[in-house]
Amino acid sequence: MEELSASAANRIAPVWPRVRRAVLSRQVLVVVVAFSAVWILCLQLSIFSSWGPPLGFVDIPGLQRGPRRMTSAYNTLPRLAERIPCYGPRGRLLSESPDDELREDEFSMPYPTPFTGSHEVLGLEVTWMTADGRYGPYGFGEETESYNRAKVDWDKVDWGKLQNECFARNKVRFPPAAAPFDNPLETIRLGFRNDTRIPEVRQWHEFNQTQRTALVVRAWRGYDYTPEGMHHLRSLITEAALRSGSEYQVILLVDMRESDENIFASPEAYQLGLDRAGVPQELRSIAVLWDNHVLESWYPGLEHRTMWQVYQPMQLLALHYPEFDHFWQLELDMRFTGDAGKFLDRLADFARREPRKQALERSTFMHMQQQIGDYKQFAHAVDRANNGNSHAWGPIRVPEIQPIGPEPPVRSPADDNFQWGVGEEADLIVTSYCNDILKADKWVFRNWIFGFQSGIKTPRFFCPPAIMRSSRALLLAIHQAQVDQSIHLPSEATPPSFALWHGLKLSFPQHPVFWKTRDDFATQEGWWKGGPANSSSGVGPDVLDHPRGLGLSYWWESGWPRQMFDAWNGEQLEEGIPFPWIMTKQNDKVYMPNMLLHPVKNR
C-alpha cells in the first residue's frame, strides 16, 4: 500500500488519540477477536470456494480442519519382491503341479482384431484355449473318462485357509500393515452400526498401505452355484490370489436379500445364514454376509436397493476390512477366458503407467484400432481435441466435497508433459468407457441425485457397468459423504464422480472387446461417432446415442457372451445363431481368444 502524504497524515493526527482509545476498549476487542475467528474458520472450511480458485492455508495448531490432502507419493509405491509359490487345491505347490496348469495354445493364423480396445496396449497374451485347457484344473470334465488331471474332492477344499496360508508364505514381501483375512465364521466384523467397535467414519490417512487388493465377488441368497460358476470362482482364487503370492484376496460378498433373521447375533446364526444362502462348503470361510437391515443402520433415510446403491456394501467392507488398499467389485456372470490373475495384473499395470493428464478425457472415447490406429495415435487425437489441456486437473470442484486428492504439480495442465501420475496407483479403475451425465439426456438415472445445491447441474460421470476397482481412500470418502451428509447418486456414477470431485486418479485400461459381426463398420461408426476429432468439448462425443450393445463381448445388456461360452463348452447353439467368428476350430477342438466376457448368465 502507498504511504500516506504528509498533509493527509496531519489531518488524521488530531483524531488519532480518540481512535486509539476506542480500539483499545474491551468491547471492540471482543468484536475484532470474534470477527477474526469467524474469518479464519470460513477460510478453513472453504466456505467461499465457489467464488474463485481454492485458497491455500497454513496449519494452525488446535484448529479443526477438513480432511487431509494426499501427496502423489502416497500412491507411488515400490514394487513387491518376487512372488513365493503357494499350494493349490491338489496339495502341491502350484509351481510344481502340471495338473493345476492352464493349457494354452498359439496358432500361426492372425489373432482377431477387437471392435474396441487392444491386447498389445495392455500386454495381454494372444493365446488360445479350449474350455478344458482353461477350466480343467477346476473340475471341468472331471466326470468323463478322458479327464487326465488328478481329481479333487472339492467339498474338502477350504479356499480361505489356502489363501491365508499363501499370505503367510509371502508375508515378508508386504508392508507391516498387511494382515491375513479373518474367517467370518470365527470373527464377524461387518455388522450393525450401533454394534460397531470401530469409528463410524474413517479417513485415508489413518491407514498404512498394504499393497494388497480384495477381489469382491457379489453373490446373493438363492444364487445357483452351478458347476460352470464354481469353475469360474475356483479359477479366480487360484490364478489371482494364490498365483500372485497373495497380492489378491478373493471375498464372496453375499446379499441375504429381505432376510428377517439377525445373522450377526452369534456364530451359529451366521452359520445358519450361510446355509440358507446356499453357499458351498468350500467358499464359506471367505463369505461375508450382509442384508438391508445393515445398510439401513449405517445409511438411514437413503436408498439401499442394489440397482441404485450397489456400492454401499463395498463401502462398509472397506470400513471393516481396511487391510486392503483396493477393492475390485466383480460379478458372478463374468468370465476370464484366459488367466484371470494375469488379466487383472495387466489392468493395474496400465493404470499405474497412465498419466493423470487427460485420463478422464481418454476414458470417454473408445479406442478403435480400425478407426484411428494404435493407442499412441488415439492419445494424440484426444490431446489435440483438448488443445493440450484437461478438464480434470486436480479436483472438479463441488461445494459439498472437501477434496482429499493431491494438488497438481503445476497450475495449468498445458505445462505438464504427461508426467504427473505416472507410476501412481489409480484410485479408480473402470472397465468400460465413461459418460458426462450433463450430456446424457436419455440416461434413465440422469436426474437421480440428492444432497447437492446445484442439483442436476452438478458435474458427474458414469461408467457402466459397476465392475470397477476402487481404493480404500475412495470408498471411505463415499461412505463419509453418505453417513455425514446423506448425499448420493446412482451406482455407476458413484465411484467415478467422487473420484473426480476428490481429485483422485481415474483410469480406463481399454481391454479388448469384440462385436458379434466381423467387420461391421457401420455399427462401429455408430459407437465411434467421429472420435476425438469430432468432439467440440474434448470430453466424449457430443451426442451420446449409440447402437444397442446386444452383440458386444463386454456390455451389460449383451447376449453374445452366453452364446460364445456355450459354443466353447460344446453346446448346440439355437437355430439361426452362427458360430462366433472370433473362435476357431482346430483338430475338432473349439478355441477361444483371451478376453473378458460379461454377462454370462446362468442358463
N, C-alpha and C positions, 0 to 999 in steps of 0.2 A: 504494500500500500504506500502511496506517495506521502511524504511528510507534510504536516500542516504548515501553511505560510505563517510568517511572524505575526501579521495582523490578525489572522484567524485565531492564533494562539492567544493573543492579547484579549480578544473579545471573550474567549472561553474562560480565561484565567479568573475573573472575578467570581464566577459561579462555581468554580471547582470545589471550594471547601464545603458548600452545601451539598453538592453531588456526592462527595466522598462520605459525608455523614449519613446520607440516605442509603448509599450502597452498603455501608457497614452496619446498617441496622439489622437486628435479628430477623425481622420478618422477611426482608428482601433476601437475606442469605438463605433462608429456608426455601424460598421460591426458586432461587438460582440453582441450589443443590438438587431440588426435585426435578426441575426442568432438565438439568444435565443428565440425571439418572435416566429419565424417560427417553431422552435423545440417544443415549448410548444403547439402551435396550432396543430401541427401534432399529438402530443400525445392526445390532447383533442378530435380531430376528428377521432382518432383510425385509421390513415392512414396506420399504419404498422400492423394492426390487422391480416392480412393474414400471417405474418411472424412467429407468435407464439401465445401463450395464451394472452387473453386480459389483459391490464395493469390497475391498479387502480390509481386513481388520487385524489388529494386534491383540494377542491374548491378554485378558485382564484377569488376574488371579481371583478365584471365587465367584466369577460371573458365570451364570448359566448360559451355555451355548447350545447351538443346534448340533446335528451330527458332524463328526469329523470328516474332513475331505481326505481321500486317499492320495497317495503318490503313485505314479506309474510303476515304481519299483515294487509296490505291494503285490502285483500280479505278474511280475517278471521274475521267474523262479529258475534255479539251476536244474538241469536235467538230472533225473534219478540215475543211480548206478544200475549196472546190468541186472536184468531180471533173473531171479533164482527160480529154477524149475519147481513146480508143485505137483502133488499127487492128484490123480484123476479118479473117476468113479470105479475104475478097474483095480485100484490099489497100487498102481505103478506110477512112477514119475512120468509126466506127460512127454518129457523129452526122450524117454526110453520106451515108449509104448506105441508101436505101429498101429495097434487096433484102435487107438484114440486119435489117429491122424486123419485129416481130411485127404481125399484123393482127388487132386486137381489134374487137369489135362490142358495142354496147349496144342492148337492146331495151326497149320500154315495159312489157313484162309483168313481174310480180313475180319477184324473184330467189328461188330455193328457200331455205327455212329449214333450217339444218343440224340434224341429230339432236343434236349437241353442238358447242360452240364457236361462233365468230362471226367474220364478216368485219369488221364495224364496229369491234369492240374492238381488233383488230389493225391496222385501217386498210388492209385488203386491198381491192383494186379489185374491184367487182362487174361484171366484164366477161365476155363470151363469146368463144370462139374455135373455129374449125374446126381439124381436125388439120393442114390445110395452112397456115392462118394461124399456127398455133403452131410447127410444125416445118419449114415450107417453107424458112426460111433455112438449115437444117442438112441439106438433102438430101431431105426428104420429097417424093415425087412428081417428082423430077428426071428420072426415066426416061420420063415422059409428055410428050406433045406440048403439053399445056396448061401446063406449068411455065413461069412468067413471071418468073423471077429469073435473075440471072447464075449460071451453073453454076460449081462449084468442083472442082478436082482435089484431092480430099481427101488422097490419098497424098503430096501435096507440102506439105500444111499441117503446121507444127510448132507445136503448142499450147504447148510450153514456151517457145519463142522468142517467140511472140506475148505470152504472159503477162509475160515478163521485159522486153520492150520497153514494155509498158504500165506496168510498175513504174518503168522508167527515166523515162518521161514524167511520172509522178506522184510521183517520189521526194521532191520538195520538200515535198509535203503531209505526209509521215510523219516521225515522230521519227528521230533519227540511228541508232538501233539497227536500223531496218528494213533488210532486205537482199534481193536477188533470190534466186530458188530455183536451187540448183545442179543442173545436168543430171546425173542419176545415172550416165549413161554416161561422164561426164567426171570426176565426183567422187563416189566411193562413200562415203557417210557411215555408214549403218546397217550394222552387221556384228557379228561375234562379240565377246563380252565380253573375251576375252584379247587381242584385236587393237585394242581401242579406244584412242584417243588423247585421250579426254575423261574427266573424273571419272565414276566409276560411279554416283554419286548426286549430284544437284544440287538446290538449294533455290530457291524462288521469288525470293528477294531477290538472287540472283546475276544477274538479267536485268532490263534496262530494257524498258518497254513499247514495242511497235512499232505497235499498233493495226491489225494485220493478222490475218486468220483463214485457216487452212488448211481447205479442203473436201476431206476424205479419202474417196475412193470405194473401197470394199472390192471387190477382184476376186480371181480365183484362176486357177491353171493349168487350162486346159481350158474356161474360160468361152467361150461362143459369142457373139462380138461381132456381133450381128445388126444390120441397118440401123436397126431401132427403138431398139436400145440405143445405137448411135452417135449417133442424133438427140438422145437424152437427154444424153449426155456432151458433145456439142458445144454444146448449148443451155446447159448448166450453166456451161461455161467462158466462153462469150460473155456471157451475161447476168449472171453473178455476178462473175467475175474481170475481164473486160475492160470491161464497162459500169460497174463500180463504181470504176474508176480504180485497180485493183489492191488494193482492200481485202480481196479474197478471192484465194486461190491454190488451184487445183484440183490435187490429187495423186492418182494412181492407186496404191493400196497392194495389191500383188499377192502372194497366198499361193501359194508354189510347191508346196504340199502335201507329200507324202512324197518329196521330191527327194533323191537321193544325191550330186548334183553340188555342189561348192563354188562357188556362184555369185559369191562375193566374192573368189575367188582372183586375178582380173585383169579388166580391162575386157572382154577377149574372152569370158571365162567369163560375165560379166554379160550381154553381148550374146546369148550362146547361151541363157541363161536366158530372156531376153525372147522369143527365137524359139520356145522350147519352151512358153512360157506362152501363145503366140498373141496377144501384144499388138500391135494395129495400129500401123503406122509412125507415124501422126500423133500417137499417145499416148506414144511411147517416151521422149521427153525429160521426161515427168512421172511415169514409172512407177518406183516404189520396190519392190524385191523383198525378200521375207523367206521363211523356212521354219522348220520346227520345231526344226532344229538351232540356229538363232539364239536362239529362245526358251529352249531347254534350257541354252544357255551363260549366259544372263542370269538365269534363274529356275530353278536346279537343284532338283529334288525337288518342284516344283509341277506341277499340271495345266496342259497347254498347249492342249488341244483347243479349237477356236473356240467350240463350244457352251457351254463352261464359262468360258473366259477370252478373250473376243473383244477385250478392251482391252489385252492385253499388247503387241501390235504398235503400238498407238496410244501406249502409254507410251514405248516405245523411239523412236517417231517424235518425240515431244515432247522426249526427251532429246537426240536427234541433230539436230533441226531447231528449236532454241529461238527462231528469229526470228519465230515466230508466237505471238500472245497466246492464241489459241483454236484448237481443232481440232474441226471438225464430223465426226462419223462418219456417212457416208452410204452407201446401198446402191444396187446396180445395178438393183434392182427397184422403185425409187421413180420417180414421175413428177410433175413440177410441171406442172399443166395451164395455168398462167399463167406470167408472167415469174418465173424461179427466183430471180434476184437480188433483186427486189422482195420476194418472199415471205420470203427469209432476212433481209433488212433489217427487215421488219416484226416477225419473231420477236425479233430482237435489240433492236429499239426497245421492244417491250413489256417484255422482261426488264429493260431498263435503267430503265424508269419504275416498275417494280413495287417496292413497299417490301418489306423483309425480313420484317416482322411478318406472321405467318400465311401466308407464301408456301408453306411446307410444307403447311399445312392446306388452302389453296386448291387445291394440286396433287393432293389426294386425293379431290376431288369433281369430277364432270363439270359444266360449266356448260351447262345445258339451258334455252334460252330459253323453250321451250314449257312448262317446268315451273316456272320461277322468275322469268323476265323478264330484264332486261338484266344486264350484268356488275356494275354497282353494287349491284343488289339481291342478286346472288349473293354478293358480297364481304361485304355487311352480314349475310347469313344465316350465313356462316362465322364472322364476328366474334361474333355472338350465341351460336353454338354453343360458342365458346371463352371466353365471358364476358370478352372484351377481352384475353385472354392469348394466349400462344403456346407450343407445345411445343418449339420450336427457337429459343431466344433465346440467341445465341451457340452454341458447340459443344454437341452432345449427347455427354456425357462417356462414354468407354470407357477403361479403364486403359491399353490398348495404344497409344493415339494421343495425341501432344502437339499440340494444335491450332495451326494457322497463321493462322486467320481472325481478324478484328479483334474487340476487346472491344465489347460493346454500349454505346451512349452512356448508357443508364440501366439501373439494376439490374433493374427489372421491365418487361416488355413493356406492362403496363397503363398505364405512364407515357409511352409513345411514341405519338404521334398519327399513326402510319403514315408517318413521315418517314425513319427510318433505312433506308438502302439505296436511296432514290430517287436516280436519276442514276448509280448504281453498276453497272458491268458485272457480269453474272451469271457465276459460275464454272461453273455447270451450267445448261444449257437442255435440258429434256426435251420430247418430242413426244407423250407420252401420259400419262395420269394415274398417280399413284404409289400404292403399297400398303404398309401396315405389315406386315412379314413375320411379326411375332408374332401377327397375326390370320389370316394366310394358311395355314390348316390344310391346304388341298388343293393348295398350290403344290408342284410336284414337287421344286423345288430348296430347299425351306424349311430343311432340316437340313444343307445343304451349306455348312459354314463351318469354317475352320481357323485356329488360332493365337490364339483368344480365350479368356480364362479363364472367361468366362460362357457359352461355347458357344452353343447355340441360343437362349439367353435374351438374347443381345446385341441391342440395338436396331438394326434395319436396315430399309431401304425399297428396293423395287424398282419400276422404271418402264418396263415393256416397251412397245415394242421398244427395242433398244440403239442407236437413232438419236438421238444427243444431241450437244450442243456442250459440250466440256469445256475448261477453261482449262489453260494450261501449268502453272500452280501446282498444280492438282488432279491432273493426270496425273503430275507429278513426285512428288507426295506418295504417290500409289498405288504408283508404281514403287519409291520408297524403302521402303515398308512390305513389299513383296514381296521385295525384294533383302535387306534387313537383318533382317526378322522372319518372312518366309515366311507372312504372313497373307493369306488370300484367301477370296473368296466369289463367287457366280455373277455372270455378266456384267451382267445387267440391274440387279443390286443394287450393283455395284461403285462407279460414279461417284456415285449418289445417297447411298449410305451414307457413303462417305468425305467427300463434301461436307458432310454434316450433322455428322459427327464432328469435322471441322476447323472448323466454324463458317463455312463458305463459302456464298455466296449461290446459292440454287437457285430456278429459275423454270420454270413451265409455261405458256407462251403458248397458250391454248386455240384452236387453229386450227379451221376448220370441217370437221366430219366428218359424212358423210351415211349414212343407212340405206337399204337397197335397197327397202323397202316404205314408201310415203308414209303419214304419219300413223299409224304403227304404235305407238300409245300404250302398248299392253300390253308390248311389248318395251322401249320407252323406260323405263317404270316399273321393269322388271326390272333395268335398269342404274342408275336414279336412286335407288331404294330409300328414298324419302322425303327424300333430300338432307341438307344440314347439320342441319336441324331435327330429324331422326330419328336423329342420331348422339349416342351417350352420351359419347364422348370428344372430339368435335370434329375428329377426325383420320380422315376417311373413314367409310364406312358400317360399322355394327357387324358385319355379315355380308358377306363379300366375294364370295359366289357371285353370278353374273350369267349371262344367256343367252350362248350362244356368239356370237362376233363374225363369223360367216361372211358377214354381209351389210353390214358396215361398209366405208366407203371407205378407212379407215386403221386396219388391225388386222392383226397378224402372221399370222393363220390365214385371213383372208378371201379368197374367190374372186371377189368382186364387182368389185374394181378391174380385173382382167383382162377381165371381161365388158364393163365400161364402155369400156375402151380399145379393145377390138375393135369395139364399136359405133361409136365415134368415128372409127376408121380405115375404116369402111365394110365391115367383115367381117360375114358372116352368122352370127348367134348360133344356138346349138344349139336344137333344138326344145324348147319349153316355157320358155325363158328370155325374159322380157319385155324390151322396150326400156327402158333405165334412165329412170326418171321425172324425174330431175334434169336430163337433157339435153333439148334441144329441136331440132326440125327447122324450118328457115326457108329457103324458096326452094330446096328439095331439098338443103340442106346440113345437116350434123349439128354442133351446137354444144355445147360443154362449159363449165360454170362454172369459176371459178377456185378451185383447191384442190390438195391434196397427196394423191396416190394411193400406196398401199402395201398388199400387194405386187402388182406387175405382172410375173408370172413369164414367162419365155420359153415360147412355145408349143412 
